[in-house]
Amino acid sequence: MNQINYSSKNASLRLTGYYASFFAVYGIAIPIWPRWLEGQISLEYVGIVLGVAYWLKVAVVPIASSVADLVGDRRRVLISLSSMVLIGLAILPFVEGWVLYAVVWGLAGAALSTGVPLSDGVTIRLGQLIGVEFGKVRRWGSVSFIVSSLGVGALADKFGLDAIYAMMIFASVLLLIASFWVPKVYTAPDSKKVPLLRPLKLPNFPLFLITVGLLLASHASLYGFSAIYWKSLGYSNTVITLLWIVGVLAEIAMFSVSDRLIGRFGAMPMIIVAAAGGVIRWTLLATVTALPLLVLAQLFHALTFALLYMSIVGYVAKRVPPAISASAQGLQDSLSMGIFFGLLTMLAGSLYEFNPASCFLLMAVCSGLGVVLGAILLIRVRRYEQQQEGS
């Protein structure tokens, strides 16, 4: 039995602190951290170092999530992961050669990424128990991402690359502190069995994984090649940054209202809406070059990411038992942002060399397939639930 010693407001404040700290680190790690790495190792190895963290995540996320289900306390695992990030960062200046950088940052970067599904699991559970609204908490992570990336980028331009490392350490210290502040919610395991793959036995969960994994990974061309593509169209770095900010602002707005949308219409119909938004967005990015239309395409980030993300949360909260929810979140994250994202990034890279616009058309095709899979998922889940009610 769970005994919650927090009010909804207090728990929301604590979780907001974690998300803000986490995405302050992420706001440096994703767009700016490669600039610091380039100053430490040869440029040709920067991609390898970053890639190791990316692929290690495929193993680290589900394993850590499974451990969280076994111990029943996500906070303890979050503290351990945050400690790994800070220790890894502290070690980096004392190592030499790209191989050691790949090992140290590979583990630290994978540990950092694992914080997403675990913290989401805590927030989902507190939403079930005391009414914490996921979207309204999570939106502050997006705000923090913008502030962190813009602020640290400006500091690096003024004070040099060492400012990036210093701010990465500072943000990671805040993340560790925030990890201790995360509400403690104990969820008793169902059994002594390792829960790593148990979510796959849930009705329709494999189809759900493939559907949302494909849709989340459809952002591969955006993350990997949009800045390069827009630069080739003649847009300045300032304009490109503003295009990214438009997308994040749309994301924040959707996080603010998504709880009500999903509560009214359900998670699965919203997955289909998000997929349809992806068809429109990626087709626009592949076919238009005028700035107003690019801004319009970026506004669809509210659907393709924020609404989809919240729909995933809603589906897991309703249809996955709390005792294996961390494992379910870990499987979803490692498949979506690990395996699928990695494969689509490589394929998009090959297409970009052939025709830059074609890599976005590939994402439109993935979203179109997501519409079909989402409709099948909706039909199958509704049919299963009707059978359960009738039995």
C-alpha positions, -999 to 999 in steps of 0.1 A, spaced: 0 0 0 13 35 -9 15 61 18 19 95 1 32 123 24 30 150 -2 2 172 -14 -4 174 -51 10 210 -51 41 200 -32 48 169 -53 43 190 -85 68 215 -72 94 188 -65 89 172 -99 91 206 -116 125 211 -99 137 177 -113 124 183 -148 139 219 -149 173 206 -137 173 176 -160 165 196 -191 190 223 -181 216 195 -185 199 183 -217 198 218 -231 236 218 -230 241 181 -239 221 180 -271 229 212 -291 261 226 -274 281 197 -258 296 186 -291 314 220 -294 332 213 -261 341 177 -272 355 191 -304 380 211 -284 392 179 -266 393 153 -293 396 152 -330 365 162 -349 363 129 -367 358 111 -333 332 134 -318 304 116 -336 317 82 -324 318 95 -288 283 108 -290 271 77 -308 284 54 -281 262 71 -255 233 68 -280 237 31 -285 245 22 -248 212 38 -240 195 8 -257 208 -14 -230 211 10 -200 175 23 -202 156 -10 -200 180 -25 -174 178 6 -151 140 7 -155 138 -30 -146 159 -24 -115 136 4 -106 106 -19 -107 125 -45 -87 134 -21 -59 100 -3 -61 116 31 -55 124 51 -87 140 80 -67 169 58 -55 177 49 -91 174 85 -103 199 95 -76 223 68 -88 219 78 -124 225 115 -116 256 106 -96 269 87 -126 264 117 -149 283 140 -125 311 115 -118 315 110 -156 317 147 -162 342 152 -134 365 125 -149 365 137 -185 392 164 -181 416 138 -167 413 113 -196 431 113 -229 422 99 -263 388 94 -279 384 58 -267 384 68 -230 361 97 -239 337 73 -256 337 50 -225 333 77 -199 308 99 -218 291 68 -232 281 56 -198 274 91 -184 253 101 -215 233 68 -213 227 74 -176 215 109 -183 190 97 -210 176 70 -186 163 98 -163 135 105 -187 114 73 -185 120 69 -148 110 104 -138 80 101 -161 71 69 -143 72 88 -109 50 116 -123 25 91 -138 22 73 -105 17 105 -86 -9 115 -111 -28 83 -103 -25 87 -66 -28 124 -58 -37 141 -91 -4 155 -103 -10 169 -138 18 155 -160 17 181 -188 18 211 -165 48 197 -147 67 185 -178 63 218 -196 89 234 -173 114 210 -186 109 225 -221 112 260 -207 144 251 -190 158 235 -222 153 268 -241 168 290 -213 198 266 -209 207 262 -245 204 299 -253 221 310 -221 251 286 -223 255 292 -260 258 329 -253 283 323 -225 304 300 -248 305 327 -274 317 353 -249 340 332 -226 350 303 -248 344 265 -247 354 261 -210 321 279 -201 302 249 -217 320 224 -194 316 246 -163 279 250 -169 275 213 -176 290 205 -142 269 232 -125 236 219 -141 245 183 -132 250 193 -96 216 208 -96 202 176 -112 217 155 -84 202 178 -57 169 177 -75 170 139 -76 171 138 -38 141 161 -38 120 138 -61 89 125 -42 95 90 -28 68 66 -39 72 30 -32 55 5 -56 56 -31 -45 68 -55 -72 43 -81 -84 68 -109 -79 105 -117 -76 108 -123 -114 128 -97 -134 102 -74 -150 124 -64 -179 103 -80 -207 70 -86 -188 53 -56 -204 55 -74 -238 30 -99 -225 4 -72 -219 -24 -72 -245 -16 -51 -276 15 -36 -259 40 -47 -286 18 -30 -313 17 1 -291 55 0 -288 60 -2 -326 34 25 -333 47 52 -309 84 41 -315 80 48 -352 63 81 -346 88 94 -321 117 83 -343 102 102 -372 119 132 -357 152 118 -367 156 140 -398 146 171 -378 172 165 -351 199 153 -374 197 174 -405 172 203 -403 198 229 -392 221 218 -420 193 219 -445 180 253 -434 215 267 -435 218 255 -471 187 274 -479 204 306 -468 189 311 -433 212 325 -406 220 307 -373 197 332 -356 168 323 -378 175 286 -374 176 290 -336 143 308 -337 127 280 -358 137 256 -330 123 279 -304 90 281 -322 87 243 -320 95 242 -283 70 270 -275 44 250 -294 54 220 -273 50 240 -240 16 252 -250 4 216 -258 18 203 -225 -4 229 -208 -36 216 -222 -29 180 -232 -41 164 -199 -76 177 -207 -75 167 -243 -64 131 -235 -89 130 -206 -117 139 -229 -108 120 -261 -85 92 -249 -48 85 -256 -52 63 -287 -72 88 -308 -47 114 -299 -19 91 -311 -36 91 -345 -40 129 -345 -3 132 -337 6 109 -365 -16 128 -390 2 160 -378 35 143 -387 23 136 -422 16 173 -427 47 186 -409 73 165 -426 57 170 -460 58 207 -454 95 206 -445 103 185 -476 84 208 -500 85 244 -488 114 269 -482 96 301 -474 101 312 -437 64 316 -428 57 280 -440 87 267 -421 73 284 -390 40 267 -396 56 234 -399 74 239 -366 42 247 -349 32 211 -356 57 201 -330 28 205 -306 12 174 -322 42 153 -334 60 155 -301 41 170 -272 6 154 -279 22 121 -288 44 121 -257 14 128 -235 -6 101 -253 21 76 -245 20 87 -208 -18 83 -208 -17 49 -224 9 36 -199 -10 51 -169 -42 34 -179 -31 0 -193 2 -9 -176 3 -21 -139 23 2 -117 47 -26 -107 61 -29 -142 55 6 -154 91 16 -153 101 -14 -174 73 -5 -199 86 31 -201 122 19 -205 113 -5 -233 94 23 -251 122 48 -247 150 24 -258 130 12 -288 118 47 -299 149 69 -291 174 41 -294 169 14 -321 143 31 -343 158 65 -340 193 52 -348 181 33 -378 161 62 -392 190 86 -386 213 65 -407 188 60 -434 179 98 -434 216 106 -437 220 85 -468 189 101 -483 201 136 -474 232 131 -495 210 121 -524 183 148 -520 180 168 -488 142 171 -490 138 133 -493 149 126 -457 118 146 -446 96 127 -470 108 95 -454 95 108 -420 62 117 -436 59 80 -448 67 69 -412 40 91 -399 15 78 -425 23 43 -414 18 55 -378 -17 66 -387 -25 31 -400 -9 14 -370 -26 38 -346 -60 30 -361 -53 -7 -358 -42 -3 -322 -74 17 -314 -96 -10 -329 -78 -39 -312 -77 -23 -278 -114 -13 -279 -123 -48 -290 -102 -64 -262 -117 -41 -236 -152 -48 -248 -145 -85 -245 -132 -81 -210 -163 -61 -199 -185 -88 -214 -168 -117 -197 
